[in-house]
Amino acid sequence: MTELTHNTDNSTALTVAAMLERGEQLFEAEQLYFGHGTTNAWDEAVYLLSSVLNLPPDADRSLLTQPLTPQQQSDVQALYQRRVTERIPAPYLTGIAWFCDLPFVVDERVIIPRSPVAELIFSGFRPWCEYEPSHVLDLCTGSGCIGIACTYAFVQAQVVLSDISGEALAIANMNIAKHEVADRVRALESDLFDSLGGQRFDLIVSNPPYVDANDLAEMPSEYQHEPELALASGKDGLDFTRRLLREAADYLTESGVLVVEVGNSSVALEAAFPNVPFIWLEFSEGDAGVFVLTRNELLEHQESFS
């Protein structure tokens, strides 16, 4: 395994650029998997170094020539080495993940935010939400990133963050406090809709477990650090989604909309329900397996889901 050599001589201090190049070369040599906020070795090195230097995601490129102190060099190198030795995704090493340009607390109790739903939040879910929703449910919330980001898009909305995992909700509550949105957001432990009573929502958005058994068994090492409860959903990846489709209409308002990410299980979903008019959304980076259904469409095809 490739190792970094520590440099503590002030006269030959590494610059930010040189340290990033070392990280990039190390990560490429070790053939790491990227997919938890970055897509390549350079960006992964930037992510980890930025955490040590407390830099924002849009830090000015002039910082590349800045020399690092011996302590900074040591701290960055330690993160780089853990990344390759333990195959821990970068956001777990730093404790922060970025979603919708917002920072969220994360650890191994929740999956790392990376949903394409962020693009929908930036657009206010238009044209699917004709009016700004006043009540939003983030189902299978994990860190709370989707629901909390919705409070920035819909400044009057009341938001419920729901998850079956009490451990995940502990992180969600940290993020509620971090973003100071406790007046509009509450976290609720619930197995799907079981604890939601008679509440109805204008928008239900969900990034549920949708990984099928074969994909789960073949996932790169980095994914082994994420909670299986948030990933696995039966043989075809649709165990949770089937329940969701059966029950969602009862929790939507008359003009309510359901938005669900199912990733590459979209093929299995279309095969299971060929008569359902799923609207598959397109994103700037291509197809991402996110569908939209209205309450009326859910009701119309309710028998198909039973």
Contacts in CASP RR format, 6 or more apart in sequence:
PFRMAT RR
TARGET T0000
AUTHOR 0000-0000-0000
METHOD contacts of the structure
MODEL  1
MTELTHNTDNSTALTVAAMLERGEQLFEAEQLYFGHGTTNAWDEAVYLLS
SVLNLPPDADRSLLTQPLTPQQQSDVQALYQRRVTERIPAPYLTGIAWFC
DLPFVVDERVIIPRSPVAELIFSGFRPWCEYEPSHVLDLCTGSGCIGIAC
TYAFVQAQVVLSDISGEALAIANMNIAKHEVADRVRALESDLFDSLGGQR
FDLIVSNPPYVDANDLAEMPSEYQHEPELALASGKDGLDFTRRLLREAAD
YLTESGVLVVEVGNSSVALEAAFPNVPFIWLEFSEGDAGVFVLTRNELLE
HQESFS
1 30 0 8 1.000
1 84 0 8 1.000
1 85 0 8 1.000
2 26 0 8 1.000
2 29 0 8 1.000
2 30 0 8 1.000
2 84 0 8 1.000
3 81 0 8 1.000
4 22 0 8 1.000
4 23 0 8 1.000
4 26 0 8 1.000
4 77 0 8 1.000
4 80 0 8 1.000
4 81 0 8 1.000
6 73 0 8 1.000
6 74 0 8 1.000
6 77 0 8 1.000
7 13 0 8 1.000
7 14 0 8 1.000
7 70 0 8 1.000
7 73 0 8 1.000
8 70 0 8 1.000
8 73 0 8 1.000
8 74 0 8 1.000
9 70 0 8 1.000
10 70 0 8 1.000
13 67 0 8 1.000
13 68 0 8 1.000
13 69 0 8 1.000
13 70 0 8 1.000
13 73 0 8 1.000
14 22 0 8 1.000
14 67 0 8 1.000
14 68 0 8 1.000
14 73 0 8 1.000
15 64 0 8 1.000
15 65 0 8 1.000
15 66 0 8 1.000
15 67 0 8 1.000
15 68 0 8 1.000
16 49 0 8 1.000
16 53 0 8 1.000
16 63 0 8 1.000
16 64 0 8 1.000
16 65 0 8 1.000
16 66 0 8 1.000
16 68 0 8 1.000
17 64 0 8 1.000
17 65 0 8 1.000
19 45 0 8 1.000
19 49 0 8 1.000
19 68 0 8 1.000
19 73 0 8 1.000
19 76 0 8 1.000
19 77 0 8 1.000
20 42 0 8 1.000
20 45 0 8 1.000
20 46 0 8 1.000
20 49 0 8 1.000
20 64 0 8 1.000
22 45 0 8 1.000
22 77 0 8 1.000
22 80 0 8 1.000
23 41 0 8 1.000
23 44 0 8 1.000
23 45 0 8 1.000
23 80 0 8 1.000
24 41 0 8 1.000
24 42 0 8 1.000
24 45 0 8 1.000
25 41 0 8 1.000
26 80 0 8 1.000
26 84 0 8 1.000
27 41 0 8 1.000
27 44 0 8 1.000
27 45 0 8 1.000
27 80 0 8 1.000
27 83 0 8 1.000
27 84 0 8 1.000
28 41 0 8 1.000
30 84 0 8 1.000
32 41 0 8 1.000
32 44 0 8 1.000
32 83 0 8 1.000
32 84 0 8 1.000
32 87 0 8 1.000
32 222 0 8 1.000
33 87 0 8 1.000
33 220 0 8 1.000
33 221 0 8 1.000
33 222 0 8 1.000
34 40 0 8 1.000
34 41 0 8 1.000
34 43 0 8 1.000
34 44 0 8 1.000
35 89 0 8 1.000
35 114 0 8 1.000
35 222 0 8 1.000
36 89 0 8 1.000
36 90 0 8 1.000
36 91 0 8 1.000
36 97 0 8 1.000
36 112 0 8 1.000
36 114 0 8 1.000
36 222 0 8 1.000
37 43 0 8 1.000
37 47 0 8 1.000
37 90 0 8 1.000
37 91 0 8 1.000
37 97 0 8 1.000
37 98 0 8 1.000
37 112 0 8 1.000
37 113 0 8 1.000
37 114 0 8 1.000
38 44 0 8 1.000
38 46 0 8 1.000
38 47 0 8 1.000
38 90 0 8 1.000
44 83 0 8 1.000
44 90 0 8 1.000
45 80 0 8 1.000
47 90 0 8 1.000
47 91 0 8 1.000
47 94 0 8 1.000
48 76 0 8 1.000
48 79 0 8 1.000
48 80 0 8 1.000
48 83 0 8 1.000
48 90 0 8 1.000
48 93 0 8 1.000
48 94 0 8 1.000
49 55 0 8 1.000
49 76 0 8 1.000
50 56 0 8 1.000
50 57 0 8 1.000
50 59 0 8 1.000
51 79 0 8 1.000
51 93 0 8 1.000
51 94 0 8 1.000
51 95 0 8 1.000
51 96 0 8 1.000
52 72 0 8 1.000
52 75 0 8 1.000
52 76 0 8 1.000
52 79 0 8 1.000
53 63 0 8 1.000
53 72 0 8 1.000
55 63 0 8 1.000
57 98 0 8 1.000
57 101 0 8 1.000
68 76 0 8 1.000
79 93 0 8 1.000
79 94 0 8 1.000
82 88 0 8 1.000
82 93 0 8 1.000
83 90 0 8 1.000
83 93 0 8 1.000
87 220 0 8 1.000
87 221 0 8 1.000
87 222 0 8 1.000
87 224 0 8 1.000
87 225 0 8 1.000
88 222 0 8 1.000
88 225 0 8 1.000
89 112 0 8 1.000
89 222 0 8 1.000
89 225 0 8 1.000
89 226 0 8 1.000
91 97 0 8 1.000
91 106 0 8 1.000
91 112 0 8 1.000
92 106 0 8 1.000
92 107 0 8 1.000
92 108 0 8 1.000
92 112 0 8 1.000
92 225 0 8 1.000
95 105 0 8 1.000
95 106 0 8 1.000
95 107 0 8 1.000
96 103 0 8 1.000
96 104 0 8 1.000
96 105 0 8 1.000
96 106 0 8 1.000
97 103 0 8 1.000
97 104 0 8 1.000
97 106 0 8 1.000
97 112 0 8 1.000
97 113 0 8 1.000
97 143 0 8 1.000
97 145 0 8 1.000
98 104 0 8 1.000
98 113 0 8 1.000
99 113 0 8 1.000
99 114 0 8 1.000
99 115 0 8 1.000
99 118 0 8 1.000
99 145 0 8 1.000
99 146 0 8 1.000
99 149 0 8 1.000
100 118 0 8 1.000
100 121 0 8 1.000
100 122 0 8 1.000
100 145 0 8 1.000
100 149 0 8 1.000
100 152 0 8 1.000
102 145 0 8 1.000
102 148 0 8 1.000
102 149 0 8 1.000
102 152 0 8 1.000
102 179 0 8 1.000
103 178 0 8 1.000
104 113 0 8 1.000
104 143 0 8 1.000
104 144 0 8 1.000
104 145 0 8 1.000
104 148 0 8 1.000
104 175 0 8 1.000
104 178 0 8 1.000
105 143 0 8 1.000
105 171 0 8 1.000
105 174 0 8 1.000
105 175 0 8 1.000
105 178 0 8 1.000
106 112 0 8 1.000
106 113 0 8 1.000
106 143 0 8 1.000
106 171 0 8 1.000
107 171 0 8 1.000
108 225 0 8 1.000
108 226 0 8 1.000
108 227 0 8 1.000
109 165 0 8 1.000
109 167 0 8 1.000
109 168 0 8 1.000
109 170 0 8 1.000
109 171 0 8 1.000
109 227 0 8 1.000
110 142 0 8 1.000
110 143 0 8 1.000
110 167 0 8 1.000
110 168 0 8 1.000
110 171 0 8 1.000
110 172 0 8 1.000
110 226 0 8 1.000
110 227 0 8 1.000
110 230 0 8 1.000
111 142 0 8 1.000
111 143 0 8 1.000
111 226 0 8 1.000
111 227 0 8 1.000
111 230 0 8 1.000
111 231 0 8 1.000
112 226 0 8 1.000
113 143 0 8 1.000
113 145 0 8 1.000
113 146 0 8 1.000
115 145 0 8 1.000
115 146 0 8 1.000
115 207 0 8 1.000
115 261 0 8 1.000
116 261 0 8 1.000
116 283 0 8 1.000
116 285 0 8 1.000
116 288 0 8 1.000
116 289 0 8 1.000
116 290 0 8 1.000
117 146 0 8 1.000
117 205 0 8 1.000
117 207 0 8 1.000
117 259 0 8 1.000
117 261 0 8 1.000
117 290 0 8 1.000
118 149 0 8 1.000
119 283 0 8 1.000
119 284 0 8 1.000
120 205 0 8 1.000
120 259 0 8 1.000
120 281 0 8 1.000
120 290 0 8 1.000
121 146 0 8 1.000
121 149 0 8 1.000
121 150 0 8 1.000
121 152 0 8 1.000
121 153 0 8 1.000
122 153 0 8 1.000
124 132 0 8 1.000
124 153 0 8 1.000
124 154 0 8 1.000
125 133 0 8 1.000
125 153 0 8 1.000
125 203 0 8 1.000
125 205 0 8 1.000
125 257 0 8 1.000
125 259 0 8 1.000
128 257 0 8 1.000
128 259 0 8 1.000
128 292 0 8 1.000
129 202 0 8 1.000
129 203 0 8 1.000
129 257 0 8 1.000
130 255 0 8 1.000
131 202 0 8 1.000
131 255 0 8 1.000
132 154 0 8 1.000
132 156 0 8 1.000
132 157 0 8 1.000
133 154 0 8 1.000
133 157 0 8 1.000
133 201 0 8 1.000
133 202 0 8 1.000
133 203 0 8 1.000
133 256 0 8 1.000
134 154 0 8 1.000
134 156 0 8 1.000
134 157 0 8 1.000
134 158 0 8 1.000
134 202 0 8 1.000
135 157 0 8 1.000
135 158 0 8 1.000
135 159 0 8 1.000
135 160 0 8 1.000
135 199 0 8 1.000
135 200 0 8 1.000
135 201 0 8 1.000
135 202 0 8 1.000
135 203 0 8 1.000
135 253 0 8 1.000
136 147 0 8 1.000
136 150 0 8 1.000
136 154 0 8 1.000
136 157 0 8 1.000
136 158 0 8 1.000
136 159 0 8 1.000
136 160 0 8 1.000
136 201 0 8 1.000
136 202 0 8 1.000
136 203 0 8 1.000
136 204 0 8 1.000
136 205 0 8 1.000
137 159 0 8 1.000
137 160 0 8 1.000
137 162 0 8 1.000
137 196 0 8 1.000
137 199 0 8 1.000
137 201 0 8 1.000
137 203 0 8 1.000
137 204 0 8 1.000
137 205 0 8 1.000
137 251 0 8 1.000
138 144 0 8 1.000
138 146 0 8 1.000
138 147 0 8 1.000
138 150 0 8 1.000
138 159 0 8 1.000
138 160 0 8 1.000
138 161 0 8 1.000
138 162 0 8 1.000
138 205 0 8 1.000
138 206 0 8 1.000
139 162 0 8 1.000
139 192 0 8 1.000
139 204 0 8 1.000
139 205 0 8 1.000
139 206 0 8 1.000
139 208 0 8 1.000
139 244 0 8 1.000
140 162 0 8 1.000
140 163 0 8 1.000
140 164 0 8 1.000
140 206 0 8 1.000
140 207 0 8 1.000
140 208 0 8 1.000
140 209 0 8 1.000
140 230 0 8 1.000
140 240 0 8 1.000
141 147 0 8 1.000
141 161 0 8 1.000
141 162 0 8 1.000
141 163 0 8 1.000
141 168 0 8 1.000
141 169 0 8 1.000
141 172 0 8 1.000
141 187 0 8 1.000
142 161 0 8 1.000
142 163 0 8 1.000
142 165 0 8 1.000
142 168 0 8 1.000
142 169 0 8 1.000
142 171 0 8 1.000
142 172 0 8 1.000
142 230 0 8 1.000
143 168 0 8 1.000
143 171 0 8 1.000
143 172 0 8 1.000
143 175 0 8 1.000
144 161 0 8 1.000
144 171 0 8 1.000
144 172 0 8 1.000
144 175 0 8 1.000
144 176 0 8 1.000
144 187 0 8 1.000
145 175 0 8 1.000
146 205 0 8 1.000
146 207 0 8 1.000
147 159 0 8 1.000
147 161 0 8 1.000
147 185 0 8 1.000
147 205 0 8 1.000
148 159 0 8 1.000
148 161 0 8 1.000
148 175 0 8 1.000
148 176 0 8 1.000
148 179 0 8 1.000
148 181 0 8 1.000
148 185 0 8 1.000
150 157 0 8 1.000
150 159 0 8 1.000
150 203 0 8 1.000
150 205 0 8 1.000
151 157 0 8 1.000
151 159 0 8 1.000
151 179 0 8 1.000
151 181 0 8 1.000
151 184 0 8 1.000
151 185 0 8 1.000
157 184 0 8 1.000
158 184 0 8 1.000
158 185 0 8 1.000
159 181 0 8 1.000
159 184 0 8 1.000
159 185 0 8 1.000
159 186 0 8 1.000
160 185 0 8 1.000
160 186 0 8 1.000
160 187 0 8 1.000
160 188 0 8 1.000
160 196 0 8 1.000
160 199 0 8 1.000
160 201 0 8 1.000
161 169 0 8 1.000
161 172 0 8 1.000
161 176 0 8 1.000
161 185 0 8 1.000
161 186 0 8 1.000
161 187 0 8 1.000
161 188 0 8 1.000
162 187 0 8 1.000
162 188 0 8 1.000
162 189 0 8 1.000
162 190 0 8 1.000
162 195 0 8 1.000
162 196 0 8 1.000
163 169 0 8 1.000
163 172 0 8 1.000
163 187 0 8 1.000
163 189 0 8 1.000
163 190 0 8 1.000
164 189 0 8 1.000
164 190 0 8 1.000
164 191 0 8 1.000
164 192 0 8 1.000
164 229 0 8 1.000
165 189 0 8 1.000
165 227 0 8 1.000
165 229 0 8 1.000
165 230 0 8 1.000
166 189 0 8 1.000
167 227 0 8 1.000
168 227 0 8 1.000
168 230 0 8 1.000
169 187 0 8 1.000
169 188 0 8 1.000
169 189 0 8 1.000
172 187 0 8 1.000
173 187 0 8 1.000
176 182 0 8 1.000
176 185 0 8 1.000
176 186 0 8 1.000
176 187 0 8 1.000
188 195 0 8 1.000
188 196 0 8 1.000
189 195 0 8 1.000
190 196 0 8 1.000
192 240 0 8 1.000
192 243 0 8 1.000
192 244 0 8 1.000
192 247 0 8 1.000
193 247 0 8 1.000
193 248 0 8 1.000
193 250 0 8 1.000
193 251 0 8 1.000
196 251 0 8 1.000
198 251 0 8 1.000
199 251 0 8 1.000
200 251 0 8 1.000
200 252 0 8 1.000
200 253 0 8 1.000
201 251 0 8 1.000
201 252 0 8 1.000
201 253 0 8 1.000
201 256 0 8 1.000
202 252 0 8 1.000
202 253 0 8 1.000
202 255 0 8 1.000
202 256 0 8 1.000
202 257 0 8 1.000
203 256 0 8 1.000
203 257 0 8 1.000
203 259 0 8 1.000
204 248 0 8 1.000
204 251 0 8 1.000
204 252 0 8 1.000
204 256 0 8 1.000
204 257 0 8 1.000
204 258 0 8 1.000
204 259 0 8 1.000
205 258 0 8 1.000
205 259 0 8 1.000
205 260 0 8 1.000
206 244 0 8 1.000
206 258 0 8 1.000
206 259 0 8 1.000
206 260 0 8 1.000
206 261 0 8 1.000
207 260 0 8 1.000
207 261 0 8 1.000
208 233 0 8 1.000
208 240 0 8 1.000
208 241 0 8 1.000
208 244 0 8 1.000
208 260 0 8 1.000
208 261 0 8 1.000
208 262 0 8 1.000
209 229 0 8 1.000
209 230 0 8 1.000
209 231 0 8 1.000
209 232 0 8 1.000
209 233 0 8 1.000
209 237 0 8 1.000
209 239 0 8 1.000
209 240 0 8 1.000
210 233 0 8 1.000
210 237 0 8 1.000
210 238 0 8 1.000
210 240 0 8 1.000
210 241 0 8 1.000
210 261 0 8 1.000
210 262 0 8 1.000
210 263 0 8 1.000
210 265 0 8 1.000
211 219 0 8 1.000
211 231 0 8 1.000
211 232 0 8 1.000
211 233 0 8 1.000
211 237 0 8 1.000
211 265 0 8 1.000
212 233 0 8 1.000
212 234 0 8 1.000
212 235 0 8 1.000
212 236 0 8 1.000
212 237 0 8 1.000
212 238 0 8 1.000
212 265 0 8 1.000
212 268 0 8 1.000
213 232 0 8 1.000
213 234 0 8 1.000
213 235 0 8 1.000
213 237 0 8 1.000
215 264 0 8 1.000
216 228 0 8 1.000
216 231 0 8 1.000
216 232 0 8 1.000
219 231 0 8 1.000
223 231 0 8 1.000
233 239 0 8 1.000
233 240 0 8 1.000
233 241 0 8 1.000
233 265 0 8 1.000
236 265 0 8 1.000
236 268 0 8 1.000
236 272 0 8 1.000
237 262 0 8 1.000
237 265 0 8 1.000
237 268 0 8 1.000
238 262 0 8 1.000
238 265 0 8 1.000
238 268 0 8 1.000
238 269 0 8 1.000
238 272 0 8 1.000
241 260 0 8 1.000
241 262 0 8 1.000
241 265 0 8 1.000
241 269 0 8 1.000
242 272 0 8 1.000
242 305 0 8 1.000
244 258 0 8 1.000
244 260 0 8 1.000
245 273 0 8 1.000
245 276 0 8 1.000
245 293 0 8 1.000
245 298 0 8 1.000
245 305 0 8 1.000
246 302 0 8 1.000
246 305 0 8 1.000
246 306 0 8 1.000
248 258 0 8 1.000
248 293 0 8 1.000
248 295 0 8 1.000
248 298 0 8 1.000
249 295 0 8 1.000
249 298 0 8 1.000
249 299 0 8 1.000
249 302 0 8 1.000
252 258 0 8 1.000
252 295 0 8 1.000
252 298 0 8 1.000
253 295 0 8 1.000
254 295 0 8 1.000
255 294 0 8 1.000
255 295 0 8 1.000
256 294 0 8 1.000
256 295 0 8 1.000
257 292 0 8 1.000
257 293 0 8 1.000
257 294 0 8 1.000
257 295 0 8 1.000
258 292 0 8 1.000
258 293 0 8 1.000
258 294 0 8 1.000
258 295 0 8 1.000
258 298 0 8 1.000
259 290 0 8 1.000
259 291 0 8 1.000
259 292 0 8 1.000
260 290 0 8 1.000
260 291 0 8 1.000
260 293 0 8 1.000
261 288 0 8 1.000
261 289 0 8 1.000
261 290 0 8 1.000
262 269 0 8 1.000
262 289 0 8 1.000
262 290 0 8 1.000
262 291 0 8 1.000
263 288 0 8 1.000
263 289 0 8 1.000
263 290 0 8 1.000
264 289 0 8 1.000
266 278 0 8 1.000
266 280 0 8 1.000
266 287 0 8 1.000
266 289 0 8 1.000
266 291 0 8 1.000
269 278 0 8 1.000
269 291 0 8 1.000
270 278 0 8 1.000
273 301 0 8 1.000
273 304 0 8 1.000
273 305 0 8 1.000
275 301 0 8 1.000
275 304 0 8 1.000
276 293 0 8 1.000
276 297 0 8 1.000
276 301 0 8 1.000
276 304 0 8 1.000
277 293 0 8 1.000
277 297 0 8 1.000
277 301 0 8 1.000
278 291 0 8 1.000
278 292 0 8 1.000
278 293 0 8 1.000
279 291 0 8 1.000
279 292 0 8 1.000
279 293 0 8 1.000
280 287 0 8 1.000
280 289 0 8 1.000
280 290 0 8 1.000
280 291 0 8 1.000
281 288 0 8 1.000
281 289 0 8 1.000
281 290 0 8 1.000
281 291 0 8 1.000
281 292 0 8 1.000
283 290 0 8 1.000
298 305 0 8 1.000
END
